[in-house]
Amino acid sequence: MQIGPLFEATSHGYDTADYYQVDRRIGDRNSLRNLISTLHQNGIRVIFDAVFNHVGRDFWAFRDVRQKGQFSWYCHWFQGLQFGKRSPFGDPFTYKSWKGHYHLVKLNLNNPYVKEHLLRAVEMWISEFDIDGLRLDAADCLKVGFISDLKKFCKKLKPDFWLLGEIVKGDYRKKSSKTRLDSVTNYQLYGDLLASFNQKNFSPIAKALKWQFGSAGIYKNLNLSPFVDNHDLDRVASRLNKQAHLYPLYALLFTIPGTPALYYGSEFAIKGKKKKQSDAALRPFLDLGKLYRQGDTDLLAALKIFSQIRKNSSALAQGEYLELYVGQEQFAFARFSRSEYLVILLNSSDYPSGMNFQLPGIQNAQAVDLLNPQDIFLVRNGQIRVEPLWPNWLRILKIY
């Protein structure tokens, strides 16, 4: 489970005021410890959202600069701090901000004192709260050297500690490796995932998956994190033209390469769109009792099944990817490891369909649908015919 910013902040949480304090608006240290302990007892690992690229104007060291000016010991903690000019907030100095948002002040991560301050905060979160990883906000702005140092520091404290980086654009290989980030948000797939359903054409996502994870895929050795919505994007139920497509879309999310991310509330198909000056509609308080009474509990049930299948599958967790069939509203691909071979077939049409294609590497075998174990199909001379494919649904065939 990824938990949004929990540290003392002024407004939305990404404007940190103190990395060592729990935001008093959402709880205290004891409640946080109890929450994490309960999650661990239920087999759920916990990662925190951490912002190391910038802080808020109420960050204690920046407040010291605002109060003492050039006499503050912390002037070198921030990027581009220059006296003699005025900031948009009227300070007698200017500074670098994140994308022109002057309420977010960029940290100088080349300063050893800044780096030490952040690393010791992480050490505290691990030792006191036993967290299992971090999701690094704005990781595309972080230098590779800082990420590598952070990775080395965290692994010494907890060998299986997980670092996920938020990177919107660029080459994911630059910051994701054994010595850098363990995973990266796969923004490059996001648009194609939705377009393939809204445009009634699986070609965009098929092309993207082959480019990323095919035999010559540029990211085939990386563990990326695909998603269909998040705290910065419209809810997927508000983006899809047809709500029935939520089922094959999420099935695709849970069966393609990578570690899928499910945004809270979207498992009930709640809606929400960004407004010009506010993301509040994307990040609402949820009444779970009300959602269980009024939300799409059928989708929730389907997601539980997809999640369980993925959890028990070596092919889906770490297997290779192979495209098998691409049509307008039908799509099939294989995921395979040394011990398992799966074939995923999707139908986004409102009508039953079928597929007939070659299965490379398989001559004669049985294919059992993990979603409907009573349905068995035969592979003969490397050829398989699967029918029916139910409307807006899928089959996950395990080859024996």
Residue pairs with C-beta under 8 A, 6 or more apart in sequence:
1 39
1 44
1 45
1 46
1 47
2 46
2 47
2 48
2 49
2 135
2 164
2 261
3 46
3 47
3 48
3 49
4 13
4 49
4 231
4 283
5 12
5 13
5 14
5 16
5 23
5 48
5 49
5 50
5 51
5 137
6 13
6 22
6 23
6 26
6 32
6 48
6 49
7 13
7 16
7 17
7 18
7 19
7 20
7 21
7 22
7 23
8 16
8 17
8 18
8 21
8 22
8 23
8 24
9 15
9 16
9 17
9 23
9 56
9 58
10 17
10 56
10 57
10 58
10 103
11 56
11 103
12 279
13 23
13 49
14 51
14 54
14 104
14 137
15 55
15 56
15 57
15 58
15 103
15 104
16 51
16 55
16 56
16 59
17 55
17 56
17 58
17 59
17 60
18 59
18 60
19 117
19 118
19 121
20 121
20 124
22 28
22 29
22 32
27 35
29 128
32 129
33 128
33 129
36 46
36 129
36 130
36 131
37 130
39 45
39 46
40 46
40 130
45 132
45 133
45 162
46 131
46 132
46 133
47 131
47 132
47 133
47 134
47 135
47 162
47 164
48 125
48 131
48 133
48 134
48 135
49 134
49 135
49 137
50 122
50 134
50 135
50 136
50 137
51 136
51 137
51 138
52 107
52 109
52 118
52 136
52 137
52 142
52 146
52 150
53 98
53 106
53 107
53 109
53 137
53 138
53 139
53 141
53 142
54 97
54 98
54 104
54 105
54 106
54 107
54 138
55 61
55 62
55 104
55 105
55 107
56 62
56 103
56 104
56 105
57 63
57 66
57 89
57 102
57 103
57 105
59 105
61 74
61 77
61 78
62 74
62 77
62 78
62 105
64 72
64 73
64 74
65 72
65 74
65 75
65 77
65 78
65 81
65 93
66 91
69 83
69 92
69 93
70 83
75 81
76 108
76 111
77 107
77 108
77 111
77 113
77 114
78 95
78 96
78 105
78 106
78 107
78 108
79 95
79 96
79 106
79 107
79 108
80 94
80 95
80 96
80 106
81 93
81 94
81 95
82 93
82 94
82 95
83 92
83 93
84 92
84 93
85 93
85 94
86 92
86 93
86 94
87 93
87 94
87 95
87 102
88 102
89 102
89 103
95 102
95 105
95 106
96 105
96 106
97 103
97 104
97 105
97 106
98 104
98 106
98 138
98 141
106 141
107 114
108 114
109 115
109 118
109 142
109 143
109 146
115 146
115 149
118 150
119 149
119 150
119 153
122 134
122 150
122 153
122 154
122 157
123 153
123 157
125 131
126 154
126 157
126 158
126 161
127 157
132 158
132 160
132 161
132 162
133 161
133 162
133 163
133 164
133 182
134 154
134 161
134 162
134 163
134 164
135 164
135 165
135 166
136 142
136 147
136 163
136 164
136 165
136 166
136 181
137 166
138 166
139 147
139 165
139 166
139 167
139 175
139 181
139 184
140 165
140 166
140 167
140 168
140 169
140 170
140 175
142 165
142 175
144 174
144 175
144 180
147 163
147 165
147 175
147 180
147 181
148 179
148 180
150 163
151 163
151 179
151 180
151 181
152 179
154 161
154 163
155 161
162 182
162 183
163 180
163 181
163 182
163 183
164 181
164 182
164 183
164 184
164 185
164 225
165 175
165 176
165 181
165 183
165 184
165 185
166 185
167 175
167 184
167 185
167 187
168 185
168 187
169 187
171 218
172 184
172 186
172 188
172 219
172 222
172 224
173 218
173 219
173 222
175 181
175 184
176 182
176 183
176 184
176 222
176 223
176 224
177 222
182 223
183 222
183 223
183 224
183 225
183 258
183 259
184 222
184 224
184 225
185 224
185 225
185 227
185 230
185 261
186 212
186 224
186 225
186 226
186 227
186 258
188 208
188 212
189 205
189 208
189 209
189 212
189 224
189 226
189 256
190 226
190 227
190 228
190 233
191 204
192 204
192 205
192 207
192 208
193 205
193 226
193 228
193 249
193 252
193 253
194 228
194 236
194 239
194 240
194 249
195 201
195 204
195 205
196 202
196 203
196 204
196 205
196 206
196 331
196 348
197 240
197 241
197 242
197 245
197 248
197 249
197 348
198 239
198 240
198 241
200 328
200 329
200 348
201 328
201 329
202 326
202 327
202 328
202 329
202 330
202 331
202 346
202 348
203 326
205 252
205 331
206 323
206 326
206 331
206 333
209 256
209 257
209 321
209 323
209 333
210 217
210 321
210 323
211 217
211 218
212 218
212 219
212 220
212 224
212 257
213 219
213 220
213 256
213 257
213 321
214 220
214 321
214 322
214 323
215 322
217 321
220 257
220 320
220 321
223 257
223 258
223 259
224 257
224 258
224 259
225 258
225 259
225 260
225 261
226 253
226 256
226 258
226 260
226 261
227 253
227 260
227 261
227 262
227 263
228 236
228 249
228 250
228 253
228 263
228 266
229 235
229 236
229 239
229 263
229 266
230 261
230 263
231 263
231 279
231 282
231 283
232 274
232 279
232 282
233 274
233 282
234 272
234 273
234 274
234 282
235 263
235 265
235 266
235 270
235 271
235 272
235 273
235 282
236 246
236 249
236 266
237 243
237 246
237 266
237 269
237 270
237 271
238 271
238 272
238 273
240 246
240 249
242 392
243 269
244 350
244 391
244 392
245 348
245 392
246 269
246 296
246 299
247 299
247 302
247 392
247 393
247 394
248 346
248 347
248 348
248 392
248 393
248 394
250 299
250 302
250 303
250 306
251 302
251 306
251 344
251 346
251 393
251 394
251 396
252 331
252 344
252 346
253 260
254 260
254 303
254 306
254 307
254 309
254 310
254 316
255 306
255 310
255 316
255 335
255 342
255 344
255 396
256 321
256 333
257 319
257 321
257 335
260 310
262 303
264 286
265 284
265 286
265 291
267 299
267 300
267 303
268 291
268 295
268 296
268 297
268 299
268 300
269 295
269 296
269 299
270 284
270 286
270 291
270 295
272 281
272 282
272 284
273 281
273 282
274 281
274 282
275 281
305 371
309 316
309 370
309 371
309 396
310 316
310 317
313 319
313 335
313 340
313 342
314 337
314 338
314 339
314 340
315 335
315 336
315 337
315 340
315 341
315 342
316 335
316 342
318 337
319 335
319 336
319 337
319 340
319 342
320 334
320 335
320 336
320 337
321 333
321 334
321 335
322 333
322 334
322 335
322 336
322 360
323 333
324 332
324 333
324 334
324 343
324 357
324 358
324 359
325 331
325 332
325 333
325 345
325 355
325 357
326 332
329 347
329 348
329 349
329 353
330 345
330 346
330 347
330 348
330 349
330 353
330 355
330 389
331 345
331 346
331 348
332 343
332 344
332 345
332 346
332 355
332 357
333 343
333 344
334 341
334 342
334 343
334 344
334 359
334 360
335 342
335 344
336 342
336 361
340 398
341 361
341 362
341 398
341 399
342 370
342 396
342 397
342 398
342 399
343 359
343 367
343 384
343 395
343 396
343 397
343 399
344 394
344 395
344 396
344 397
345 355
345 386
345 389
345 394
345 395
345 397
346 389
346 394
347 353
347 389
347 390
347 391
347 392
347 393
347 394
348 392
349 391
349 392
350 391
350 392
351 391
352 387
352 388
352 389
352 390
352 391
353 387
353 388
353 389
354 385
354 386
354 387
354 388
354 389
355 385
355 386
355 387
355 389
356 383
356 384
356 385
356 386
357 383
357 384
358 382
358 383
359 379
359 382
359 383
359 384
359 399
360 382
362 379
362 382
362 399
363 379
363 381
363 382
364 378
364 379
364 380
364 381
365 378
365 379
365 399
365 400
366 376
366 377
366 378
366 379
366 399
366 400
367 376
367 377
367 378
367 379
367 384
367 386
367 397
367 398
367 399
367 400
368 375
368 376
368 397
368 398
368 400
369 375
369 376
369 377
369 395
369 396
369 397
370 396
370 397
370 398
371 394
371 395
371 396
372 395
375 395
377 384
377 385
377 386
377 397
378 384
379 399
386 395
386 397
389 395
